[in-house]
């Protein structure tokens, strides 16, 4: 096998997808959900197929055919995996973006799992709407996950693990503040971040598979301890319940049908000192289809007098991936989205 065949698959992708196939809770939940949702002979559409795991599970559940797409070179590894498992003849693989897929006959089931990038990758609703409008899916198609919960928690990341701190100190005598600005407005995947929770996570919103592409929500978060608040952790909880696209549902199903993905960390600049019992309000705006997320955190209290008596500084800070990526406003306008929407 020529080394160039799989050129472009990064070590990060190998680690990420390797962790997914060893996630027994996730694999088990998808296996059960597909067993319930797939009927003999169904055509299953699997955008963002990655390793081909969900395509394998769909065929195991009785699908007649799987249409799988992935824009990256990892699809060639998936092709080889499907071949050595003896089922390549039942899978159509396309190295394209999900929205470039064209089908002569609509699919019966859609299954996705590529949401590990947090709120920026909540593209399920965009793909579902596009596929319904273009006849890629039948109107009564079943979608997995049927909905996604977004949960938010306060976090205090220690200096040695905080990616923002890499840019907040000057070691060379030169000014790298543009990178600090970008880091302050960029979500990060931080292994072990759950150890830095300052309070319980709270449900912010449940997004059904046909939700609006642009959404916003607010959630109040209470601190369990005196600490240094440095950011927010946003979790995605996948609700793997069979649901027809024609009847959006917020139903969660049994406990075994809900899988929480590792959180993403949304930084809050240099952070703030907080007290046990103190409450903050996080307001999130997101347009997953455009890769835009804005987060704002403010102090809240039962009354203004209580807030003013607090010995800690009032909190009011905003972060946005629009600033983190230095995105051109003309590009956003061309894409049909407003900055921060």
N, C-alpha and C positions, 0 to 999 in steps of 0.2 A: 504494500500500500504506500503510495507516494506521500511524503510528509506534507506536501502542499495541499493535499486533498481537503484537509480540515483547517487550513490556515485561517487565522482570524478569530478562532474560539479562544477567549481570554481565560486566564487563571481564575478571574472572578466568576465567570460563567460556570466553569467547572466546579468551583466550590459551592456556588449557589444552587445549581441543579443537583449536585451530589447530595447536598443537605436535604433537598426536597424529596428525593427518592428514598432517603433514610428516615423521613418523617412519618412514623407509623400512623399517627393520628390523621394526618392529611391523606395519605395513600388509602388508609382504611375507609375514611369518610367518602372519598371519591369513588372507591370501589363499590360501596353500598349504594351511593346515590345513583351511579350509572346502572347498577343492577336493577334499581327501581324504575329508572327513567327510560332506558333503552328497550325497545321492543324488537323482536326478531326481524332482521332484514332492514332495520333503520339505517339511514344515512346520517352519520354524526360529523359535524363540522367542528374542528379543533384549531382555532386561531392561536398563534403564538405557541406552537406545539413543543418547542424546546427539545427535550430528550426523546419525545414520543411516548412518554409514560401514559398520558391520558388516552392517546390513541390505542395503546395496548390494552388499557382497562376497558375502553369502549368495545373493542372487538371481543374481549373476554366476556363482556355482558351480553353479547349476541348481535352487535351491529353487523349489517351486511357490508358496509363500506365506511371508511373514514376519509374525510377531506381535511388535510392538515397543512397549515401554513406557518412559516417563520421567515422573517426577513434576513436573519443572520446565517452565517456559515455553519452554525450548530445543526442546521437541518440535514447536513450531510452525515453527521454522526448519528442523527435520528434515523436516516435512511439505512445506514449500515446495521443499526440496532434492530430495526424492523426486519431486515433481510435475514439476520442470523436467528431471529425468533420465528422465521418461517411465515410471516404474514405480510410481507411487502406488497404482494399482489392484491391485497385488499385495502391498501392505503394509497391515496393520491397525495403526493407531497409537492408543494409549491413554495419556492423561495421568493416570497413577495410579502408586502405588508398586508395585514388582514383586510383593509378596505380596498385592496386591488383585486380581491378574489372575484372570479366570474364563474357561475355554475349554470349548466343547462337545466338541471332539475334541483328544486329546493331541498334543503336538508330538514330532518326531523328533530334533531337534537343539536344544541350548541354547548360545548364544554370548554371552559377556560380556567387557568389557574395562575397566569402570569400577572400577579398583583403584588409581588414582593417589594416593588418600589414604592409602596405607600400610596398616599393620595394622588400622587402624580400619575399613577398607573391604573387608576380606577376607570379604565376604558371600556368596561363591559357594556354599559348602556349605549355608548357611541357605536360599538360594533353591532349590537343587537338592532338598534334603530336602522343603521345602514343596511344590514342584511334583510330586514323586513321590507324596507322601501324598495330594494333592488331585486327582491324575490330569491335571495340566497337561502332564506329560511321560510318554511311554511308559516302561515299566520298562527297556527296552533302549536308551533314548535316548542319543545321543552328546553329550558335554559338552566345551566349549572355553572356558577351558583345562581340561585334565584334572586338573591339580594345580598348586599354587603353592609355590615355594620361598621361604622367608624367610631372607635373609642379613643379617648384622649386622657392623658395623665401628666402630672407635673414631674419634672426630673431635675436632679442635681448631678451633673456629670463632673467628676473630678478633673482637675486641670490637666493631669497627664494623659487623660483619655479624650479630652474635649478638642474636636477638630478645629474649632474657631480659634483656640488659644495658640495654634501653630502660627497664626498670622498676627496675633495681637502683641507680640514682642519683637523687637528689632535686634537681630543678631549680627547683621552684616553692616550696619551703618547706613543702609539704603531704606527708602520708604516704599513698602509693599502694601499700602493701605487699600488699593483697588481689590487686592485678593482678600483682605479682611472683609471688605464690603460684600464681596461675593459669598464668602463663607458664612457671613451672618444671615444670608438670604438663601441658603441652600440646605435641603434636607439630607441627612446622612444615615446610613445603616451602621449602627454601632453594636458589635457583638457584646453580649452581656449587659446591655443597657437596662434590662429589667431590674438589675441590682441597684439602680440609682433612682428608683421611684421615690418620690416625696409624698405621695398620696395615692389613693385608689384611682383606677381608670373609670371614666364615666362615658356612657353612650352619648355620642353627639348626634348621630343621624343614621337612619337605615335607608339605603339606596336600593330600590328594586331594580330589576334588570332593564326596565324601560324608564328609568328616572331621567329627569332633565340633566343635560350635560353640565350646566352651571348651577351650583347649589351653595348655600351658606347656612351656618348654624352657630349657636353659642352654647357653651357648657361651663358650669361653675365647678371649680376644682378646689378642694380643701386640703391644706397641708397637714400632714401627720407629725411633723417635727420642725424644729428650728433648723434652717439649712440655707444653702445658697442655691436659689432657683436659676438654672441655666437654660432651660428649654422645655419643650413639650415632646412627649412620646405619643405618636399616633399609630394605633393598631387597626388592622383590618380583620374582621371576623366574617368568614365566608359561611353563608347559610345554604347548605346543599340540600335543598328541598325541591322536588319536582314541581315546576311551575310553568304553565303555558305562557308564552309571550303575550297572548291576547288578554290575559287576566292577571295583571301585575299583583304580586302578593308580598306582604310583609311577614308572612308566617315563618317561624323559625324551625319548626320540626323538633325532633328529639335532640338530646344533648349530643349524641353521636354524629349529628348532622351539622355541627358547627365547628369550624376550625379557625383558630386565630393565628394569623401570620405574624412573624417577628416585626416589631415596630420600627418606624423611622423616627429619627430625632430632628426636631425643628428648633434651631437655636434662638435664644433671646439675647443677642448681643453679649455684653459682659456679665449679664445676669443681675439678680437682686437678692438681698437677704430677706428671708421670709420667716414667719413665726408659726409654731404649731397652732392650728385652728384658723389661721388666716385663709381667706378665700380669694381666689383670682377668677376672672372670667376670660375664657378663651373664645375668640370669635374667628371662625374659619370660613373663607370663601375659596371655592375651587372650581376650576373648569378643567377636568381631567383630559378632555379631548385636545386641549391646547397646551397642556403641561403647565398650567398656571395655578399656583396656590398662594393665598395670602393669609397670614395668621397675625392676630392682634391679641395681646394679653394686657388686661387692666386689673387694678385693685378693685375689689368690691367689698362692701360692708353693709350691715343691716341699715345703717344710717350714715349720713355724711359726717356727723360729729365723731362717731366711732372711727371712721377712716382717718380723720384729721388727728385724733389722739394717738394713733399708732406710732410706735417708735421707729418703724421701718419706712423707707421712702416709698412714695406712691409709685405704682408700676403702670406704665403705659408705653408699650413698645410694639412695633409692627415689623414683620418680615414678609418678603414676597419673592417667589422664584423668578418673577419678572426682573427684579433687580439682581438676583443671584446669577442669572444667565446673561445679563446685559443684553436683553432681547431688544431688537429694533422695533419701535412702535409701528413702522410701516409693515413689518413682517406680521405683527399681531393683527393689524387692520386687514391685511390680505387674507389671513386665516379666518377672519370673521369673529375675532374675540377682542375684548377690551382689556388693557393691562389691569391685572388684579381681579378680573372678573371670574 
